[in-house]
Amino acid sequence: MNQFEENVIFKPHLAQRPELDKNNHWSGTSFTGAAWDVYKGDALTVLRYLPADHYHCVVTSPPYYWLRDYGVSGQIGHEETVKGYIEAMASVMDEVHRVLRRDGLLFLNLGDTYYSGKGKSHGIDPKSAKRRFGLRAVDKSGGLGIGIRPKSVIGIPWRLALEMSTRKWVIRSAIIWHRKHALTESVKDRPRRSYENIFMFSKDRNYFFNRGALRDVVVEEDVWSISARPKATNGIDTAPFPDELVERCLALGCQEQGNVLDPFAGSGTTLRVAVGTGRSATGIDLSAKFCDYMVRQLGALL
Ligand SMILES: C[S@@+](CC[C@H](N)C(=O)[O-])C[C@H]1O[C@@H](n2cnc3c(N)ncnc32)[C@H](O)[C@@H]1O
């Protein structure tokens, strides 16, 4: 058995659950003593197996609407209508609500999409398979069923946040993440986009919040200026968020040694930062390739 295999224990008791059998679940312990679990599968399906009121903090960045193709069937983000996407995401967040502790917080990072309505393919990047689509719903002429005109920004993050607010969540903050040094868009008739939202949601009026963690960044109450992650060079291009963003969310919203969850874990940034700071972490992702990468990274944290 090599060092990696020793550190990654398979859990045979999950074999009765087809979605969570040993081929789809890996776990281990990091050098900080913090435990981690990775599940390969659809977020909504896997979340239904996780215990209620368990996680102290959730930090996640779900697939954006029609921005990438992760190459896995069942992926969220390619719905024909905005309502379909919002419904899919809000249903996952209903389950996140169930597994989050009453005093827990959810940090949800989401970017927006434009409705081009051009009637022809758009956004094809010959250098990136992740951006190769056929005719995306957001390029089709005839509208998206929500009454907006071509060239409109859709307002995806707020549409989802407002839907979630009608389903038990409390929107406590709509943080702006100013993406420093992000790749610029080549647009000439509007300002280039330089920010995304990070919504901070709670379940209850009272929850764990460490205001002291904002003392070091006093000028950055709800506008966080954090450099975007440079383009991946390892072939694992999940559109990862930066470690610093996760560090800040956890410093604010997760007690020491708390349990952390990311239902769209990608390359495992949330898990890596969480276990690195002594918190246990659970990640879910639909992509076998990303899970494999994540497990290897976590397994190497000895
Ligand atoms: C924006 S990426 C997350 C990136 C991550 N924050 C990181 O730092 O690498 C979104 C992820 O959602 C995954 N995904 C898409 N549909 C999914 C689904 N139905 N269930 C679980 N994961 C899904 C994709 O494979 C992708 O890794």
PDBQT file of the ligand as one rigid body, heavy atoms in Angstrom, charges set to zero:
ROOT
HETATM    1  C1  LIG A 401     -17.646  26.428 -10.573  1.00  0.00    +0.000 C 
HETATM    2  S1  LIG A 401     -17.189  24.734 -10.435  1.00  0.00    +0.000 S 
HETATM    3  C2  LIG A 401     -16.614  24.642  -8.752  1.00  0.00    +0.000 C 
HETATM    4  C3  LIG A 401     -15.172  25.039  -8.625  1.00  0.00    +0.000 C 
HETATM    5  C4  LIG A 401     -14.628  24.903  -7.216  1.00  0.00    +0.000 C 
HETATM    6  N1  LIG A 401     -15.125  25.964  -6.358  1.00  0.00    +0.000 N 
HETATM    7  C5  LIG A 401     -13.096  24.921  -7.240  1.00  0.00    +0.000 C 
HETATM    8  O1  LIG A 401     -12.505  25.754  -6.517  1.00  0.00    +0.000 OA
HETATM    9  O2  LIG A 401     -12.511  24.139  -7.981  1.00  0.00    +0.000 OA
HETATM   10  C6  LIG A 401     -18.714  23.888 -10.388  1.00  0.00    +0.000 C 
HETATM   11  C7  LIG A 401     -18.598  22.388 -10.235  1.00  0.00    +0.000 C 
HETATM   12  O3  LIG A 401     -19.919  21.840 -10.185  1.00  0.00    +0.000 OA
HETATM   13  C8  LIG A 401     -19.847  20.506 -10.719  1.00  0.00    +0.000 C 
HETATM   14  N2  LIG A 401     -21.225  20.085 -11.051  1.00  0.00    +0.000 N 
HETATM   15  C9  LIG A 401     -21.993  20.417 -12.112  1.00  0.00    +0.000 A 
HETATM   16  N3  LIG A 401     -23.217  19.866 -12.010  1.00  0.00    +0.000 NA
HETATM   17  C10 LIG A 401     -23.220  19.151 -10.833  1.00  0.00    +0.000 A 
HETATM   18  C11 LIG A 401     -24.204  18.369 -10.155  1.00  0.00    +0.000 A 
HETATM   19  N4  LIG A 401     -25.424  18.168 -10.675  1.00  0.00    +0.000 N 
HETATM   20  N5  LIG A 401     -23.864  17.798  -8.980  1.00  0.00    +0.000 NA
HETATM   21  C12 LIG A 401     -22.614  17.958  -8.461  1.00  0.00    +0.000 A 
HETATM   22  N6  LIG A 401     -21.638  18.674  -9.065  1.00  0.00    +0.000 NA
HETATM   23  C13 LIG A 401     -21.947  19.283 -10.231  1.00  0.00    +0.000 A 
HETATM   24  C14 LIG A 401     -18.887  20.630 -11.891  1.00  0.00    +0.000 C 
HETATM   25  O4  LIG A 401     -18.311  19.377 -12.205  1.00  0.00    +0.000 OA
HETATM   26  C15 LIG A 401     -17.865  21.657 -11.350  1.00  0.00    +0.000 C 
HETATM   27  O5  LIG A 401     -16.757  21.013 -10.799  1.00  0.00    +0.000 OA
ENDROOT
TORSDOF 0
